[in-house]
């Protein structure tokens, strides 16, 4: 039997994810990109909650992202807040309505079932393998890794809490659990 290529496997997984995503989005009158943006904003930290970071994460133009953000803001799913230090920077966050629609529209049942099957097959380190493949793709593409803050080489545990070694700013426990565009692999 011929071994499937990594590309073919990832392409098929992506197709399944997008198919489930489209089904859920149709139920709520959303497009896939809307759900992807809401999902990203629910998982990013304070260094990555800007339109520019969002465009980098999605691999879209800033203009396309800007138009989509306007629509989501008009629907009441997100809020824009000016940065307290640099008023030119805009931070994005989910509104309560955005959080609610994301929870309802997130296509999780298929993936919960798949995770259960993987556990029964005793594949204990499949998540590590997938992260390794993702990291290799990101390096090949020379793109931001958008990894979890606490797994970054700049993440520093201090006696009084957490610190970003890159920005020298304190981090909350919540920030350390979120993805960051400045992430650098250890």
C-alpha positions in Angstrom: 0.0 0.0 0.0 1.3 3.4 -1.0 2.0 5.8 1.9 -0.1 9.1 1.8 1.9 12.3 1.6 1.8 14.8 4.4 0.2 17.3 2.0 -2.6 14.9 1.0 -3.4 14.2 4.7 -3.4 17.8 5.7 -5.4 18.8 2.7 -8.1 16.2 3.5 -8.2 17.3 7.2 -8.6 20.9 6.1 -11.4 20.0 3.8 -13.2 18.2 6.6 -12.7 21.1 9.0 -14.0 23.6 6.4 -17.0 21.4 5.5 -18.1 21.2 9.1 -17.4 24.9 9.5 -19.6 25.8 6.5 -22.5 23.7 7.8 -22.4 25.5 11.2 -21.9 28.9 9.6 -25.0 28.4 7.3 -27.1 27.7 10.4 -26.1 31.1 11.8 -25.9 33.2 8.6 -22.2 33.5 8.8 -19.4 32.9 6.4 -16.4 30.7 7.3 -14.1 33.7 7.5 -16.4 35.2 10.1 -16.1 32.2 12.3 -12.4 32.0 11.8 -12.0 35.6 13.0 -14.2 35.1 16.0 -12.3 31.9 16.9 -8.9 33.7 16.5 -10.0 36.6 18.7 -11.1 34.1 21.4 -7.6 32.6 21.5 -5.2 35.5 21.0 -3.4 37.5 23.6 -2.8 41.2 24.0 0.1 41.3 21.5 -2.0 39.6 18.8 -5.5 41.2 19.0 -4.9 43.7 16.2 -6.2 43.7 12.6 -2.6 43.4 11.3 -2.0 40.2 13.5 -5.3 38.8 12.4 -4.4 39.4 8.7 -1.1 37.6 9.3 -2.8 34.7 11.1 -5.4 34.2 8.4 -3.0 34.9 5.5 -5.4 37.5 4.1 -4.9 41.1 3.0 -5.5 43.9 5.5 -8.2 45.3 3.3 -10.2 42.1 3.3 -9.8 41.7 7.0 -10.8 45.4 7.5 -14.0 44.9 5.6 -14.9 41.7 7.4 -14.2 43.4 10.8 -16.6 46.2 9.9 -19.3 43.7 9.2 -18.7 41.8 12.4 -18.7 45.0 14.4 -21.9 46.1 12.8 -23.5 42.7 13.8 -22.3 43.4 17.4 -19.9 40.4 17.5 -16.7 42.4 18.3 -15.4 45.6 19.8 -12.6 47.8 18.8 -10.5 49.7 21.4 -7.7 52.2 20.9 -4.4 51.3 22.5 -3.7 53.3 25.6 -0.1 54.0 24.6 -0.3 54.3 20.8 -3.7 55.6 19.7 -3.1 54.4 16.1 -3.2 50.8 17.3 -6.6 49.2 17.5 -7.3 46.1 19.8 -10.1 43.7 18.9 -12.1 41.7 21.4 -15.2 39.6 21.3 -18.5 41.1 22.6 -20.7 38.8 24.7 -22.8 38.3 21.5 -19.6 37.3 19.6 -18.6 34.8 22.4 -22.1 33.3 22.3 -22.3 32.9 18.5 -18.8 31.4 18.5 -19.8 28.8 21.1 -22.9 27.9 19.1 -21.3 27.9 15.7 -18.0 26.2 16.5 -18.0 22.8 14.7 -16.8 20.7 17.6 -18.8 17.6 17.7 -17.0 15.9 14.8 -13.6 16.7 16.4 -14.7 15.5 19.8 -15.7 12.2 18.3 -12.4 11.9 16.5 -10.5 12.7 19.7 -12.4 9.9 21.5 -11.5 7.5 18.7 -7.8 8.5 18.9 -7.9 7.8 22.7 -9.4 4.4 22.1 -6.6 3.7 19.5 -4.1 4.6 22.2 -2.4 7.3 20.1 -1.2 9.3 23.0 1.2 11.7 21.3 -0.8 12.6 18.2 -1.1 16.2 19.3 2.7 16.5 19.6 3.1 15.1 16.1 0.5 17.5 14.6 2.3 20.4 16.3 5.6 19.3 14.9 4.1 19.1 11.4 2.5 22.6 11.8 5.8 24.1 13.1 7.6 22.6 10.0 5.1 24.1 7.7 5.3 27.5 9.4 9.1 27.5 9.2 9.0 26.5 5.5 6.6 29.4 4.9 8.6 31.7 7.1 5.4 32.7 8.8 4.7 33.6 12.4 4.1 30.5 14.6 1.3 32.0 16.6 2.0 29.5 19.4 0.9 29.5 23.0 2.6 32.2 24.9 3.7 29.8 27.7 5.6 27.7 25.1 7.6 30.7 23.7 11.3 31.1 24.2 10.7 34.6 25.7 8.1 33.4 28.3 9.7 34.0 31.7 8.4 32.7 35.0 9.1 35.2 37.7 8.6 35.0 41.5 5.8 37.5 41.2 4.2 36.0 38.0 4.9 35.9 34.3 6.9 38.1 32.0 7.4 38.4 28.3 11.1 38.5 27.8 10.7 40.2 24.4 8.6 43.2 25.5 9.6 43.1 29.2 6.0 43.4 30.1 4.2 41.4 32.8 1.8 38.7 31.6 -1.4 37.5 33.2 -2.1 33.8 33.6 -4.8 34.2 30.9 -2.3 35.8 28.5 0.1 32.9 29.0 -2.6 30.4 27.8 -3.3 32.3 24.6 -1.7 32.4 21.2 0.8 35.2 20.3 2.1 36.4 16.9 5.4 37.2 18.5 5.8 33.5 19.6 9.3 32.0 19.0 9.9 28.3 19.2 12.1 27.3 22.1 
